[in-house]
Amino acid sequence: MITQTTSDLSIELAQFRRDTRTWLEANCPAEMRQPMTSEDDVCWGGRNFKFSSTAQRQWLQTMAAKGWTVPTWSKSYGGGGLSGEQAKILAQEMRSLRCRSPLASFGIWMLGPALLKFGSEAQKLAHLPKIARGEIRWCQGYSEPNAGSDLASLATRAEDHGDHFIVNGQKIWTSYANHADWIFCLVRTDAAKKHTGISFVLFDMASPGVSTKPIQLISGKSPFCETFFDGVRVEKSNLVGQQGGGWDVAKHLLAHEREMIGSIGDREAAKPLGQQAAAKLGLDATGRLDDAMLRAQIAEFECDESAFRLAMERAGDLGRVQQAHPAMSSMLKYYGAELNKRRWELMMAIGGSDALEWESDRSRHGDIARTWLRTKANSIEGGTSEVQLNIIAKRILELPNV
C-alpha cells in the first residue's frame, strides 16, 4: 500500500494554490472583484432571479461549471470534489483577489448539509445539483406565530393521505419567501407527540394553496414574510428522513444556519471601514483619520473582526476533522451578530447626518440607515442572543443551572 507523505501533500497543495490563483485571475470578471455596494450585488439565483449584470451571470455560471459554488460536495451532486484543505485554499485565494461569492443560497448554507446527511440518494440527485448551479432558490419554513424559540411547539400540520400529505398552517419570518422557488419546512405529522411528532418536508412554492405576505420592518423594507399553507399537497417522496424524525434534521440544519448568520460578522467583500472613513472624513497632517475617537473605535472593530475571521477559520478546520464542539455554532452566531451590529453603528457614525438620508438616489434610497436598522434583527433570527448565551453557558462553559 502506497501512502502519501506530509511533504508530498504540501507540494500538491502548493501546486493547487498556484493553479487556483491562475484560474481565478483568468476567470473572475473585474466587476466581480469590486466591493459590493447594495443588495443588487448579491446573486441569489433561482427561477426568477434577475442578474444585475452580464458579469454577475458569467461569474455564477463559470464557478458552477467548475463545481466551486459548493467546492467540497461530490461532483455527482454538482460540487467540485475538493478536500477540506483545497476548499480552504480556494477561499483564501478568492479573499486575496477580492472575488465575490458567486452565489448566496439557503440551499448551500442550510438545506444542502441536511440533505447530505439525511436525504435519500434520489433526493440528493434531484435537488443538490440545482442548488449548486443556482437554479432553485430555497426558503426556510420553521418559525410560526406561536412557535419561535420554542420551535417544537409548531402547529402547521401535515395530514397523511397515503402517498402524500395535505399541509395546512402558517409560518412567519420566512426570509425571502416571496422570491423563493421551494421551501424546506417543518410540519406536525403527530399531534400527540411534541418533538417526535415533527417531520421535515420539501415542496414547491408554486404549489396550489401556498401564499406569502411581506412583513415591513422599521427599516421600511424587509426580507421577511408570513407564509400560508391551505390544503397544500406534498408527495411523500419529499419527506426527508423518517416520518416523525424531522426534529433531528431541524437541529442539524439549525447549526448550519447559525454558522451562516455568524458569518455576517466577517464581510470581506466590503471595503474596510478605515478606508470608507478616510474617504468620507479625510486625513490629518500625519495621514491618520481626522477623528481620534472614531479612529480608535474602527481600529478596535477591525482587530475584533480579524480575530473573528480566524475563529471562523478554526471552526471550519475543526468541523472538517469532526472535532468541533456541537455548540460552537451558537458561539459564532452570537458574536457574528454582535460584530455586524457594531459595523453598521460605525457606518452610521462615519456617514454623520448624510447617513440619516432615507430616500434619495445619492444615498441609494437610505441604504446605510435601512441596513443599520435591519441589523437589529441579527440578534433575534436563527435563535435569539439570549438562547445562544444559554447554550454557550450550559454546553461550552458547563456552568451550573441556577
N, C-alpha and C positions, 0 to 999 in steps of 0.2 A: 504494500500500500504506500503510495507516494503522498506525503504531507507537505503542505505549503509552510515555509518558514516565515518568521516575522519580517525578515529582510525582503523576501520575495513579495510579501503582501505590501510592504511600504513602497517598493518600486512600482508595483501595479497601481497603487492608489495615487502615487505621484504622477504617473502617466495619465491616469484617468482625470486628474485635476487639470493637466495641460490640455488634454483633448476637450474637456468640458468647457474650459475658458475659451478655447479657439472656436468651438461650436457656438457658444453664446454670443461671442463677438460678431460672428458671421450671420447669425440668425435672429438676434433680438433687434427689432427696429429701434432707431434712435429715439423716436417718440415714446417708446415703452421703457426708456431709461430716464425719463424726466419724472420729477416728483408728482404724485397725484395732487390735484387741486380741487376736486369735487367728487361727489358721488358718481357722476357720469364716467369717471375714470376707472371705476370698479367694474370688472367683467363678471357678470353672474351667469351668463349662458342661459339656456332654456329655449323652449319652442318659440317664444315671442320676444326674445331679447333683441334690442336694437343696439348694435355696436356704435360706439361714439366715433370711430374712425376705422379706416381700412387697416391701419397698423394694429389696432386692438384685435380685430378679427384675425389678421395674419398671425399674430403672436399666439393666440389661443390655438389656432389650427396647427401651427408648427410644433408647439410644445405637446399638444395632444397626439400628434402623429409620432412623436418621439417617445411618448409614454411618460413624459416628465410632468404632467399635471398631477400625477399620482406615482412618483418615481419608485416607491417600494412595492407597489401592487404587482401581482403577476402579469405578465404580458397577455395572458389569456383573458384577463379582466380589463385590459386597456392600459395597464401600467407599464413602467419601464423595467421592472425586474431588477432594480438596483438593490445592493446590500445597504444596511444602515449606514455604514461608513461612506459609501458612494453618495447616498442621498444627502448626507451631511456636507460633503464636499460641494455638491450641486448647490445647496442652499447658500454656502459660504461664497461661492463664485458669483451667484446671482446677486447677493448683497454687495459684493465688491464692485460689480459692474452697474449696480443700482437698477437691475432688471426688475420690473414689476412682476408680481404674481400674475400668471396668465389667466387664472380662474379663481373666483371666490365661490364657495359651494358648500352648503349644508350637507350635500351628498358626500363630499370628500371628507369634511371635518367630523361628521356625526354618523350618518346612515352607513357610509361605506365600512367603517370599522365594525359596526354592529352586524352587517351582512356577512363580512368576512368571518366573524366568529359564530354567528347563529344561523345564517341563511343557508338554504339548500343550494346545491350546485346550479339548479335551474334558475333560482332567484339571483344568484351571483352573475350568471351569464346574461340574464335578462336586463339587469339594472347597472352593474358596475361599469361596463364599457361605455354606456350612455352618460354616466356620471363623469367618467374620465374625459370624455370628449366635450363635455359641457352642453349636451343635447337636451337634458332634462333638469329642470330646476326644482328642488325639493323644499318643503317647509315642514315644520315640526308641530304635531298636534298633541301637546302634553297638558299644559295648564288649562283649568276651567274656572268659571266664576267662583265656585266653592271648593276648588282643589288647586291651591297654589303650592305653598311649602309642604302641605300635607297632600302630596300628589296622589297617594294611594287611595284617597277618598273620591277619586274621579267617578263621574256618574254616566258619562257617554256610554251607551250600551250597544252591544252587538248581538242580535238575536240569531241563533243557529237555525239555518234553513237547509240543512243537508250539505249541499256542495257550496253554499255561500252564506254570508252573514248579511243582515239588514241593520245598518248603523243609524242610530238617532241620538242627537245630543248637541252639545256646544263646546267649542274650545275658545280660549281667549289668549291675547298676547301672542297670536300666531304670526311670527315675523315674516313679512313679505308674502303672506298667503294670497294676496290679490295678484301677485306676479308668478306664483308657483305653478308648476305643471302637475306634480304629485305631492302627496303628503305621507309621512310616516307617523302613525297615530296609535295612541294607547286607548283601548276600549275595554269596557267591562263585559266579560262573557259569563260571569257567575256572580250574581248579586249576593249570594250567601257568604262569599269569601272576600276578604279585603285584598291582600297582596296577590294571592294565588288565583284570584278571580279576574285578573287583568291579562289581556292579550295584546300583541303588537302586530298591527296590520299596515299594509301599504295600499293606496288607491289613488286613482287619477282625480285631480281636482275638477276635471271637466265632467265627472260622473253626474248624472241627474240627482238632484237633491242636495248638492254642495253649493253653498253661497258664502260670501265674505262681506264684511263691513269694516272699512278702515277706522281706526281709533286715533283721534287727533290728540297730540301731546302738547305740553306747554310751549314747545318749540314751534308750534304751528304746523309741523309735519310729523309723520310717524311711519315706521316700517311695520307697525303692529296692526292686527286685525282681530275682529271677532269672526269666528268661523262656525257655520251652522251645518248640521247634517240632518236631512229629513228623508228617511227611508232610502239611504244610500246602499246600493248592492256592492258587496265586496266579496270577490271569489276567494275560496279557502286556499287557493294556490298562493295568495298574497298574505297568508299568515306566516310570520317569521318566528321560527322556533315552535314550541309546543303551545297548544291552546291552554291558557292559564299560566303560561310561562313568560308572559310579557314583562313582568317586573324585573327579571334578570336581564333581559335585553335593555330595558329602560335604564337600569343602573349603569350598565356598561357604556351606553350611549351618553349618559349624563357626564361621566368622567371625561369623555372626549369633548363634550360641549363646554365644560368648564375650562378645559385647557384652551379651547378655541377663544372663549371670551377673555381669558387671561392674556392671550397673545396680543390683544389690543394695547397692552402696556408697552409693546415693542413695535414702533412704527418706523421701520427702516425706509419705507417708500417715501416718507415725507421729508421735506427739507428740515435740517436740525433747527431747534428753537433759537440757538445762538445766532445763526445766520439770518433767520427771519427777524429777530430783534434788531440786529445790526442794520439791516436794510430799512427798517421802519424808523428806528430812533437815532441811528448814526453812531459814530465812534468818537471817543475823546482824543486828546492830543497824544496819548500813549498808545492808541489803537485798540482801546478796550471799549466795550459797550458803555455808552454815556448815561448810565443809570446804575449806580453802585448796588442798590438793593435788589433790583431786578436781575442784575448780573449775577449776584450771589445765589438767588433763587434758581436761575436757569442752570448754573453750574452744579448746584445740589441735585436738581432734577436729572441732569444728563449723567451724573455719576450713578444715581439710582437706576436710571434707565439702562445703563451699560451693565450694572450688576444683575438686573432682572433678565437681560438678554442672556447672560452667562448661565443664570439659574434655569432658564427655559432650555438652553442647550444641554445642560447637565441632566435635566429631567428627561429630555429626549434620549440621551445616551443610556440612562438607567432603564428607560422603558424598552429600548431595543434589546437589552440583555435580561429583561424581565426581573429587574431588581428595584424598580420604582415602588415607593410606598403607595398603596391604593388611595390614600387620601391626599397625595401630592397635588392632584388636580384642584382640590379646594384651596390649597395654599397659592397656587398660580392664579386661580380665578380671582381670589380676594385681592392679591397685591397688584395684579394687572389692571383690575378695575379701578383701584385707587390711583394708580400711576396715570391712567388715561384721564381721570378727572383732574388731576394736577396739571397735566399737559394743557388741557383746554382752559383751565383757570389762568395759566401763564399766557396762553394765546390771547385771552381777553385783556390781560394786563399789557401785553405788547401792543395790541391794537388801540388801546385807550378808548376815547369816545367814538372813534371810527368803527370799533368792533361792535358797538351797540346798534349800528345801522341794520335795518331789518328788511328792506325791500329792493334797493337799487341794484342795477347791473354791476355797478362798481364794487359792491360787496358780495357779488354773486348771490343776491337775494338773502343777505344776512347769514351766510354760510357759517361764519365763526360763532356768532351768537346762538344760532339754532343748534349747532353741533355741541357747544358748551352745555346748553340746556339738555340735549339728548343724553350726554354722558351721565347725568344723574341716575338714569335707569341702569347703568352698568352694575351698580351695587344691589340691584333687585333681580335682574334677569339671570336665568341659569342657576337660581338659588341665591337667596339674599346673603349679604355680607355677614349678618348675624348667624345664619345657618352655617356658613363656611367657617366662621370662627369657632363655633361649637364643635364642628367636625375636627378642626385642627387641634383644639384643646383636648378632645377626648382620644382621638386616634393617633395623632402625631406626638403631642406633648404628654399624653396619658395622664392628664390632670384628673383628680377625683371629682365625682359629682357632688354638688353642694345643694 
